[in-house]
């Protein structure tokens, strides 16, 4: 039986975030709307800051499999601090988690975020034989672009990736972007298009290093995708998983009823968030050989 938590969260987000984003007249104002810090249990060893590959970020957890977490925020918002609930959840499940503060649009358009993610991964790959990736929303698309870029360069890939509502199509062309506009408590089609435009900075929205849905997906590692059935980005996961399977990739997608976008951030409040994170951790641990 599903809990009431998603419905409560949806009502709050609809009032606090969706209305705020609709009223925002600039990305700066929209960024302030996103500035929410949900509760979390700090890791036993606290947080440790480090610059890796020239990119700042923070660690959560000690020992265990190395996990790179790429946060969301539509490429113009978000930070490691805002996504501590998810990083700490993975740390509590035995992972050593690094969340980089990659550069954000519009000041730093494509490919700045991808360049930062690639720089961090390159250094981490020298420290460990096996790395896994977890990511959400824009960070999920970024994680997939990172893997495509490294595969094209003939470089080692992560052992697996768990992605929460990844934004894989910056052309904003999925049917769910239209069908779920009323049911999504966070985003509107206009907001997504504005964020995509700010990040792309004139680049094609179908460039596979910005929109991995349109890329060659052969050779990617095992993928687990979780998305909400009622969010705008539902089809970014469904279509991507279908194309990945066609390319011979092990890719599984699960849709969650009633959950808001990136509900995993509410792990301290929502059983569905804890369940999603537990499934992702198990998937990554198995692939990392842990």
C-alpha positions, 0 to 999 in steps of 0.5 A: 500500500502506498503512503500518503506522503507523495500526495502531501509532498505534491500539494506542498510543491505545487504551492511552493515551487510550481507557482514560484517557478511560474511567477519567476521572471529570471533564472536567478529568481527561479534558482531561489525557488529551488533553494530548499533543504530537506532533512537528512541524517549526516554521515558518521564522518561528516562531510569532506570538501575537495577539489577534484580535476579542478572542480569543487565538491564534497564527500559523504561516507568513508570506505566502500564502493566509490560513487559519483553523484551528479545532482539535478537542478535543470542545469541552472540550480542545485549544489552538493549541499542541496542534494545531501539527503541523497548522498547521505542515503547512499553513504549510509548504505556503504558507498563513498560518495563524491558530489561535484559542484559543476558549473551552472548555466546561464553563466556557464552554458554547454559543455561546461557541466559536461567538461566538469563531470568528465574532469572529475570522473577522470581523476576518480578513475585513477583512484579506484578500479570500479566506480558507479554513478547515481544522478537525478534530473539534469544530473542524470542526463549529464551522467549519460552524456559523460558515459557516451563521451568516455565510450567514444574516447575509448576510456573505461566506463563506470560499472553501472548507473542508477538514474532518478528521472534523468533529463535525457531530451533537451528538445523537450519532445516527449509526450509526457511533457504535454500529457503530464503538465497538469499532474506534475507538481513542479515543472511546466513545459515552458520552464523546461524549455527556458532551462534547456535554452539557457544551458544549450547556449545556441547548441542543438538540443539534439546534440547527444552530449547534451541530450543523450536520448539522441546518441548512439547508446551501444556499449553503455554499462547497466542502467537502472532508471526510476521516474514518476508516472505523473511527471513531465520527464516520465518519457525521458526515462521510458524512451531512453530505456527502450533505445538503450535496450535496442542497442544491447544495453541492460536497462531497466525502468520503473515508474512510481505512481503519484511521486513528485519529480526527484522524490528521493530527496525526501528520504527522511519523510517518504517511504517511497523515497527510501524504497527507491534509494534502497533498490538503487543501492542494491543495484549499484552494489551488485554491479560494483562487486560489493 
